[in-house]
Amino acid sequence: MLSGLLFCRPSSLTVCRLWGNPSHLAYLAEALREKHSAEELNILVAKSNSGSYTYDGIETGAERVTQEIETLLQELERDGATIKKLSVIGYSLGGLIARYAIGLLHSKGWFEKIQPVNFTTFATPHLGVRTPLRGYHSQLWNAFGSRTLSASGRQLFTIDTFRDTKRPILSVLADPDSVFIRALSLFKNRSLYANIINDRSAQYYTTAINATDPFVDLDAVTIRYLDNYSPNILDSDHPVAPKPAQDQQSLYTRLSSSSQGLLYRVPLYTALATLIPVATIAWTINSGIQSFRSSKRIQVHEQGQGLDDYRLPLLLSSGSNTARSAMSGAFRRMNSTPGQDYLPESSSSSSDEGEEPKPAHSATTTTTTAANDSPPSLELKRTSSRKADFPTLALSDEQFAMIRHLDAVGWTKHLVHIHNVAHSHAAIIVRVRKPGFDEGKVVVRHWLEEGFEM
């Protein structure tokens, strides 16, 4: 689950990813090194969760990488290095592992010695990967995907039960009473980068921690970009707005364009009809093999020495745990079946009376939770779409709770528009050196110039 980077002295960074390979983050690391010398910055490429080790679950991956981080920090201290600051970056699934790992580091007292500065995720599925859309393909994805990726798959589809909490691990990670949210709130800067289209691994709503998706039909919206990063980074203050009805294409124009596109795609669909059954069989066989190997690795990991240091209390207050646990079964049932595309307008009544809902397309959350402040309470109500420009997705109540609690910590959300390739998940961090991924270099430049503080 992790190919990663940790940056220490005065700061550090951890980078992780599903089916990760350290080479995937090579461009990101090189760009950071080019800007900051080895005297300023130490860089660790975390290797403990490379390749199929990503099947082993978020907590297992986080415990591995935390050991890797602590080993480096202890070595630097023995060498006489003065370690002052810590920064963490997570890519894809690695962002979830990073959120767990910082909770462990905080619990072990590291943040009393080192100042947490930057926490950044790229294309991380903070709300999991369960699709909220209707249809047989969504139902197949939710059922098939969750059962073919071992522990990680169950966690990403929120059908797992994490230890004695009786809740999915993603819910625990976002619990305001957890060490994970407390640790996250200690970072001076929290930011995320989310693809608005063509992310086949993690959809916009989950990577942007958002209850809406304004980018389903780009012809129906006006996108605003930052001047120095156009047309790849959206303006965080006013990223998107619906076009007036008269400016949108007519139904005839859209149908004609759709029909022409369908004709061009006929050969592709014909090929897919042949390849998909073969690929599905191969995927299933490989997933079975990897799941078996993963279960064996997890057993070995659980028997390893030093794990007691990481089996610390994860929830700092248990006052509302009983109510949460009682609702967890209903949550899992909701997550195992597809819902409707959007919530009906009448659902807006669930919002607080008189509360002014935040515009659904806003890219920046400004509410912050200081380390000693009382964390936001767990109120499982659906985000209102009453006054939003875009309809609210039919997420589960638990996912709406995750959105509220993560937003309450405070994030700067950078929305990314990759135009030139249909695999924006890889392009956002230039995972492979090829011309089609050059737009990712703009994203990395923005992060270095605007999102990474020394």
C-alpha positions in Angstrom: 0.0 0.0 0.0 2.8 2.3 0.3 5.5 3.5 -1.9 6.5 6.5 0.0 8.6 9.4 0.9 9.4 10.7 4.3 11.0 14.1 4.6 12.8 15.1 7.8 15.1 17.7 9.2 13.3 20.3 9.2 10.4 18.4 7.7 9.4 15.0 6.5 7.0 13.4 3.9 5.5 10.0 3.5 4.1 8.9 0.1 2.0 5.8 -0.4 -0.1 4.1 -3.1 -2.2 1.0 -3.9 0.0 -1.5 -5.8 2.7 1.1 -5.2 6.2 1.2 -6.4 8.8 3.7 -5.1 9.5 4.7 -8.7 5.9 6.0 -9.1 6.9 9.0 -6.8 10.3 9.5 -8.4 9.3 12.8 -10.2 7.7 14.2 -7.0 10.8 13.4 -5.0 13.2 14.7 -7.6 11.2 18.0 -7.9 11.3 18.5 -4.2 15.0 17.7 -4.0 15.7 20.1 -6.8 14.1 22.9 -4.8 15.5 22.0 -1.4 19.0 20.7 -0.7 20.0 17.7 1.4 21.1 20.2 4.1 17.6 21.5 4.3 15.6 18.4 3.8 16.0 14.6 4.3 13.9 12.4 2.1 12.9 8.8 2.9 11.3 6.7 0.2 9.2 4.2 2.2 9.4 0.7 0.7 7.7 -1.4 3.3 4.4 -1.7 1.5 5.4 -1.9 -2.1 3.6 -4.1 -4.7 1.0 -6.6 -3.5 1.7 -5.7 0.1 -1.0 -3.1 -0.5 -3.6 -5.8 -0.1 -2.9 -6.2 3.6 -5.1 -3.4 5.0 -4.7 0.2 6.0 -3.7 -0.4 9.6 -1.1 -3.1 8.7 0.5 -0.8 6.1 0.5 2.1 8.5 2.2 0.1 11.2 4.9 -1.0 8.8 5.6 2.5 7.6 5.5 4.0 11.1 8.2 1.5 12.0 10.1 2.7 8.9 9.6 6.4 9.9 10.7 5.8 13.5 13.8 3.9 12.5 14.8 6.9 10.3 14.1 9.5 13.0 16.1 7.5 15.6 19.0 7.1 13.2 19.0 10.8 12.5 18.9 11.6 16.2 21.9 9.3 16.8 23.8 11.0 14.0 23.3 14.3 15.8 20.7 15.7 13.3 18.3 18.3 14.7 14.9 17.3 13.5 12.5 20.1 13.8 9.6 19.6 11.5 7.6 16.9 9.8 5.5 16.9 6.6 3.6 14.0 5.1 2.2 13.3 1.7 0.0 10.4 0.7 -0.8 9.3 -2.9 -3.9 7.2 -3.6 -4.4 4.6 -0.8 -1.3 6.0 0.7 -3.2 9.0 1.9 -5.3 6.8 4.1 -2.3 4.9 5.4 -0.6 8.3 6.1 -3.7 9.4 8.1 -3.4 6.3 10.2 0.4 6.5 10.6 0.3 10.1 11.9 -2.2 9.0 14.6 0.4 6.4 15.7 3.2 8.9 15.7 1.1 11.4 17.7 0.1 8.7 20.2 3.8 7.8 20.7 4.7 11.5 21.5 6.6 12.3 18.3 4.6 15.5 17.7 5.8 16.8 21.1 9.3 16.8 19.7 8.7 17.6 16.0 6.3 20.2 14.6 3.9 18.8 12.0 3.8 21.2 9.1 2.3 19.9 5.9 -0.1 17.1 5.3 -1.0 16.6 1.6 -2.9 13.9 -0.3 -3.0 13.3 -4.0 -6.0 11.4 -5.5 -6.7 9.7 -2.1 -10.1 8.0 -1.7 -10.9 9.5 1.7 -14.5 8.3 1.6 -13.7 4.9 0.2 -14.4 3.8 -3.4 -17.9 2.6 -3.2 -19.8 4.2 -6.1 -23.0 6.0 -5.2 -24.5 5.5 -8.6 -27.3 3.2 -9.7 -27.2 0.5 -12.3 -25.9 -3.0 -12.7 -22.3 -1.9 -13.4 -22.2 0.0 -10.1 -23.7 -2.9 -8.2 -21.3 -5.3 -9.8 -18.3 -3.0 -8.9 -19.4 -2.6 -5.3 -19.9 -6.3 -4.8 -17.0 -7.6 -6.9 -14.4 -5.1 -6.0 -15.0 -5.3 -2.3 -14.3 -9.0 -2.3 -11.3 -9.3 -4.5 -8.8 -7.0 -2.8 -8.4 -8.8 0.5 -8.4 -6.6 3.7 -7.8 -3.4 1.7 -10.8 -4.0 -0.6 -13.2 -4.5 2.3 -11.9 -1.4 4.0 -12.2 0.7 0.8 -15.8 -0.4 0.3 -16.5 0.1 4.0 -17.8 -3.4 4.6 -15.1 -4.2 7.2 -15.3 -4.2 11.0 -12.2 -2.6 12.5 -11.1 -4.4 15.6 -13.4 -3.9 18.6 -15.0 -0.7 17.3 -17.6 -2.6 15.3 -17.2 0.1 12.6 -15.4 0.4 9.3 -11.8 1.7 9.6 -12.6 4.7 7.4 -15.3 5.8 9.9 -12.8 5.4 12.7 -10.2 7.4 10.8 -12.6 10.3 10.5 -14.0 10.1 14.1 -13.4 13.5 15.8 -12.6 11.6 19.0 -9.9 9.5 17.4 -6.1 10.0 17.6 -6.1 10.2 13.8 -8.2 13.4 13.6 -6.4 14.8 16.6 -3.1 14.2 14.9 -4.3 15.6 11.6 -5.5 18.8 13.3 -2.0 19.4 14.6 -0.6 20.0 11.1 -0.1 23.6 10.2 -1.3 23.0 6.6 -3.7 20.4 5.3 -4.3 20.2 1.6 -5.5 17.7 -1.0 -5.3 17.4 -4.8 -8.3 15.8 -6.6 -8.9 15.0 -10.2 -12.2 16.4 -11.5 -12.5 13.9 -14.3 -11.0 10.6 -15.6 -9.8 9.2 -12.3 -10.6 5.6 -12.8 -9.2 4.6 -9.4 -10.8 7.2 -7.1 -13.7 9.4 -8.1 -13.8 13.1 -7.6 -16.3 13.1 -4.7 -14.0 10.8 -2.5 -10.7 12.5 -3.3 -12.1 16.0 -2.8 -14.2 15.0 0.2 -17.3 16.4 -1.4 -21.0 15.4 -1.4 -21.5 16.7 -4.9 -19.8 16.2 -8.3 -20.2 19.3 -10.4 -18.0 17.9 -13.2 -20.2 15.1 -14.5 -21.1 17.2 -17.6 -18.3 19.7 -18.4 -20.5 21.3 -21.1 -22.9 22.4 -18.5 -20.4 24.3 -16.3 -17.9 27.1 -16.5 -14.5 26.2 -15.0 -12.2 28.9 -13.7 -8.5 28.3 -13.5 -5.6 29.9 -11.6 -3.7 32.3 -13.9 -0.3 30.8 -13.4 -1.5 27.2 -13.6 -4.1 27.2 -16.3 -5.7 25.0 -17.6 -4.8 22.4 -14.9 -5.4 23.9 -11.5 -8.8 25.4 -10.7 -9.3 28.6 -8.8 -9.9 27.4 -5.2 -12.2 30.2 -4.3 -14.5 30.0 -7.4 -13.7 26.8 -9.2 -16.9 26.1 -11.1 -20.3 27.5 -11.8 -23.3 26.2 -13.8 -23.8 27.8 -17.1 -27.0 29.7 -17.8 -29.5 27.5 -19.6 -29.2 29.5 -22.8 -25.5 28.9 -22.9 -25.8 25.1 -22.7 -25.9 23.0 -25.7 -29.4 22.1 -27.0 -30.7 18.6 -26.5 -30.4 17.9 -30.2 -26.7 19.0 -30.3 -25.9 16.9 -27.3 -27.7 13.8 -28.7 -26.0 14.3 -32.1 -22.6 14.6 -30.5 -23.3 11.6 -28.3 -24.4 9.5 -31.3 -21.3 10.4 -33.3 -19.1 9.5 -30.3 -20.9 6.2 -29.9 -20.2 5.3 -33.5 -16.5 6.0 -33.0 -16.5 3.8 -29.9 -18.2 0.7 -31.5 -14.8 -1.0 -32.4 -13.7 -0.4 -28.8 -16.8 -1.8 -27.3 -16.5 -4.8 -29.6 -13.0 -5.5 -28.4 -14.0 -5.0 -24.8 -16.8 -7.5 -25.1 -14.1 -10.1 -25.9 -11.4 -8.9 -23.5 -13.5 -8.2 -20.4 -14.5 -11.8 -19.7 -10.9 -13.0 -20.1 -9.6 -10.1 -18.0 -12.2 -10.7 -15.3 -11.2 -14.4 -15.0 -7.5 -13.4 -14.8 -8.3 -10.7 -12.3 -10.3 -13.1 -10.1 -7.6 -15.7 -10.1 -4.9 -13.2 -9.3 -6.9 -11.6 -6.6 -7.5 -15.0 -5.0 -3.8 -15.7 -5.0 -2.9 -12.3 -3.7 -5.7 -12.4 -1.0 -4.3 -15.8 0.2 -0.8 -14.4 0.3 -2.0 -11.3 2.0 -3.7 -13.3 4.8 -0.5 -15.1 5.4 1.5 -11.8 5.6 -1.0 -10.3 8.0 -0.6 -13.4 10.3 3.1 -13.0 10.2 2.8 -9.2 10.8 0.5 -9.8 13.8 3.0 -12.2 15.3 5.9 -9.7 14.9 7.7 -8.0 17.8 7.1 -4.4 18.7 3.4 -4.2 17.7 2.3 -3.5 21.2 3.7 -0.1 20.8 1.1 0.5 18.1 -1.9 -1.1 19.7 -2.7 2.1 21.6 -6.2 3.5 22.4 -7.5 4.9 19.1 -10.6 6.6 20.4 -10.0 9.1 23.1 -13.6 9.4 24.2 -16.1 6.6 24.2 -19.2 8.6 25.2 -21.0 8.1 21.8 -19.5 4.8 20.8 -22.5 2.8 21.8 -24.8 4.7 19.6 -22.3 4.5 16.7 -21.9 0.8 17.1 -25.6 0.2 17.1 -25.8 2.0 13.7 -22.8 0.4 12.1 -24.8 -2.6 10.9 -27.2 -0.4 9.1 -24.3 1.5 7.6 -22.7 -1.6 6.2 -26.0 -2.8 4.7 -26.3 0.6 3.0 -22.8 0.5 1.7 -23.2 -3.0 0.2 -26.0 -2.0 -2.2 -26.1 0.8 -4.7 -28.2 3.9 -4.1 -29.9 6.4 -6.3 -27.8 8.9 -8.3 -28.7 11.9 -6.2 -30.7 12.7 -3.1 -34.2 14.1 -3.7 -34.8 17.8 -3.1 -36.9 16.9 0.0 -33.9 15.5 1.7 -32.7 19.0 2.4 -35.0 19.1 5.3 -32.5 17.0 7.2 -30.2 20.0 7.6 -30.3 22.2 10.6 -33.1 24.7 10.6 -31.8 28.1 9.5 -28.3 26.7 8.7 -26.8 28.2 5.6 -25.2 25.2 3.7 -21.8 25.7 2.2 -21.9 25.9 -1.6 -21.4 22.4 -2.9 -18.7 23.5 -5.4 -16.5 25.3 -2.9 -12.9 24.0 -3.1 -11.7 25.3 0.2 -12.7 24.5 3.8 -11.6 27.1 6.3 -12.9 25.7 9.6 -10.0 24.5 11.7 -9.7 22.5 14.9 -6.9 23.4 17.2 -5.2 20.7 19.2 -6.9 21.7 22.4 -10.3 22.6 21.0 -13.3 20.3 21.4 -13.7 18.3 18.2 -16.9 18.4 16.2 -19.6 16.1 17.5 -20.8 13.1 15.5 -24.2 14.1 14.0 -25.2 11.8 11.2 -27.3 14.0 9.0 -27.1 14.4 5.3 -25.5 17.4 3.7 -28.2 19.7 2.4 -28.5 20.4 -1.3 -31.2 23.0 -0.7 -29.2 26.0 -1.8 -26.4 24.3 -3.6 -25.8 24.7 -7.3 -25.3 21.0 -7.8 -27.4 18.0 -6.5 -26.1 16.0 -3.6 -24.9 12.5 -4.3 -26.7 9.6 -2.6 -23.8 8.7 -0.3 -24.4 6.8 2.9 -25.0 8.6 6.2 -21.6 7.4 7.3 -19.9 9.0 4.3 -21.7 12.3 5.0 -20.4 12.1 8.5 -16.9 11.6 7.2 -17.2 14.7 5.0 -18.3 16.8 7.9 -15.7 15.7 10.3 -12.8 15.8 7.8 -13.9 19.3 6.7 -14.2 20.5 10.3 -10.5 19.9 10.6 -9.9 22.3 7.7 -8.5 21.6 4.3 -7.3 23.5 1.3 -8.7 21.6 -1.7 -7.0 21.9 -5.0 -9.0 20.7 -8.0 -7.0 19.3 -10.9 -8.1 19.1 -14.6 -6.0 16.7 -16.6 -7.0 17.1 -20.3 -4.6 15.0 -22.4 -4.9 11.5 -21.0 -7.8 9.3 -19.8 -5.8 8.1 -16.8 -5.6 11.1 -14.6 -4.9 9.1 -11.5 -1.4 8.4 -12.8 -0.9 11.7 -14.5 -1.6 13.8 -11.4 1.9 13.0 -9.9 3.7 12.1 -13.2 3.8 8.4 -12.3 5.5 7.6 -15.6 7.8 9.8 -17.6 5.9 10.3 -20.8 4.6 13.4 -22.7 1.0 12.6 -21.9 1.7 13.1 -18.2 3.3 16.5 -18.5 0.2 18.2 -17.1 1.1 16.5 -13.8 4.3 18.6 -13.8 2.0 21.7 -13.4 0.3 20.0 -10.4 3.7 19.2 -8.8 4.9 22.8 -9.5 1.8 24.2 -7.9 2.3 22.0 -4.8 5.9 23.1 -4.5 5.1 26.8 -4.9 1.8 27.0 -3.1 1.3 23.9 -0.9 4.7 23.0 0.6 5.9 25.1 3.5 9.4 24.7 4.9 
